[in-house]
Amino acid sequence: MAYHRQSSIYLEQGQSYCLMDLQENKHNESIEKPKWIEDSISNIKAFTKEEIKGITSNYSKRLGNGKLRKVYKGILDDNHAVVVKKYIHMDSEEEFAKEVIVHSQINHKNVVRLIGYCTEKNDLMMVMEYMSNGDPDYHLHVKNSLDSLDIRLNIAIDCADALGYMHSMCSPVLHGDVKPSNILLDDSFNAKISDFGISRLLSTDKTHTENMITCYMDPLYYQEGCLTSKSDVYSFGIVLLELITKKRAICLTQALAEGQEMTELLDPMIANESNMKVLLEIEKLVQECLAEDIDRRPDICDVAAYLRMLRKMRQPAQNFGWHLFAETQNDFKKQSHQGTNIISSIKMVFLRMMGILNVNMAKSENKGTSLYVSGKRIFTALEIKKITGNYSRIIGKDMFTVVYSGILEDYTQVTVKTHDSRERARHLCKILHGNGTKRFPLPLDLHLDIAIGLAEGLSYMHSRSKPILHGNIRTATVLLDDKFVPKISGFGSSKIGEDGKCRIVGSEMGYMDETFVNTRVFTRKSDVYSFGVVLFELITRKRIYYNGKDNNTAINFAKVYEKESSGRAMFDN
């Protein structure tokens, strides 16, 4: 069978197999290797050698040199500036093909866009968008700019968002070489990740590390050569530390090894009183990213959410939440040597803001820490297993739950109700409202997980290079799998591209943004409005109604909240 036919078959089964296909056939000399790329991707342009020569004015505008490639600036026919990376060593065809294939899978506003490639004999080249402001390494250590904490925080958030997108793809992409010189800035200092030469579609691939700067590398990756998503988290932690200290990674590594505190290393340009709260929180986040135990490192999506919260807290209109955030952090850190679970903190801040959470931590002798929420103890899965005798005492079942008899440490008899995950792809609206009067209550924590999953799905859609605006977010278009993980469906009203006018198709008025109804201009914020209605429905479990613009769920919730400074009157009992 010809190589390119095998490639097509593998790609139909899943993109993550394409690298496996390349490796299995690399010794077949009769195969034309550029076909690897042509059969694997169709969304980028194949340039000829002569076209590249014209774009770069005969390679006259060199931007830089590396061990493996030369970099040139060029201009396309439509006057868009581009960068051309020309490989020096022709024995790296396989690595070139892998880099192009991996890069082509990523479509995100914070990833440098791959425009095309050239695979003519003795000329392997990639064409990418031009980033006018270079990389943070130049601005931090040469130009001595980036004097604002806000700009540095935005750069960090952009990078974390891009990595989060890559890690959460159906076939996750691991970058493997996150460092300031692989982050590029456009004319507005928006950050985009570049250079996918070490990236992998398969997390189990062992990769070479000789071309990497070791001070950015996860020590476990360096020792074992096995790249994981937490390797990227470690490297991002070093970049984040470099952004707030303005010191090169090699100097930071040495200073920390000598026992210097992170606070002593902060850049004086931003280490003023108004910034210290945020800087101290970033320090704590860096410590989590650099944890030796990879299981204690946060997911990069959680890191991005945490950084966005810090950015919100810097805005005057959002200061009401800062003390809640700080209190939530302290509740965990006072009682646990394992550090803070970022996403749990964010959820708890939300609960506190809504006035429905009261946290108390109790530590029993030789039994670790127990968490009490509103006077109720939260058990671990291991504790539940012990209480129920390894789930051996079933006393009842219904559509969604299994009920067990159990015994606590003080010999108190209890009943344990667990959720049965056998039924698949349930509509969220049926879970919340059932049929007629029959409802199946889920714990609030699971409601929040559903909301977070839905928000992450929308963020993924909105942050593509060509954004997807859903246009019909409601509980009926949110499906739950067997583990209650939400999946967005119902794309009949969706729009690809930037904000603009579109028709109203199939949505319910109660979920629709009034601004959109009046102007017919659909934006990302229209989806945000609809998400807000779903979030209301999740915490109140009340059906959405619309009896005109002056009598609907959103208006009446606003009236209750304005009157009582709380929406508790509308909450689910």
Secondary structure, 3 states (H helix, E strand, C coil): CCHHHHHHHHHHHCHHHHHHHHHHCCCCCCCCCCHHHHHHCCCCEECCHHHHHHHCCCCCCEEEECCCEEEEEEECCCCCEEEEEEECCHHHHHHHHHHHHHHHCCCCCCECCEEEEECCCCCCEEEEECCCCCCHHHHHHCCCCCCCHHHHHHHHHHHHHHHHHHHCCCCCCECCCCCHHHEEECCCCCEEECCCCCCECCCCCECCCCCCCHHHCCHHHHHHCECCHHHHHHHHHHHHHHHHHCCCHHHHHHHHHCCCCHHHHCCCCCCCHHHHHHHHHHHHHHHHHCCCCHHHCCCHHHHHHHHHHHHHHCCHHHHHHHHHHHHHHHHHHHHCCCCCCHHHHHHHHHHHHCCCCCEEEEECCCCCEEEEECCEEECCHHHHHHHCCCCCCEEEECCCEEEEEEECCCCCEEEEEEECCCCCCEEHHHHHHCECCECCCCCHHHHHHHHHHHHHHHHHHHCCCCCEECCCCCHHHEEECCCCCEEECCCCCCEECCCEECCCCCCCHHHCCHHHHHHCEECHHHHHHHHHHHHHHHHHCCCCCECCCCCEHHHHHHHHHHHHCCCHHHCCC
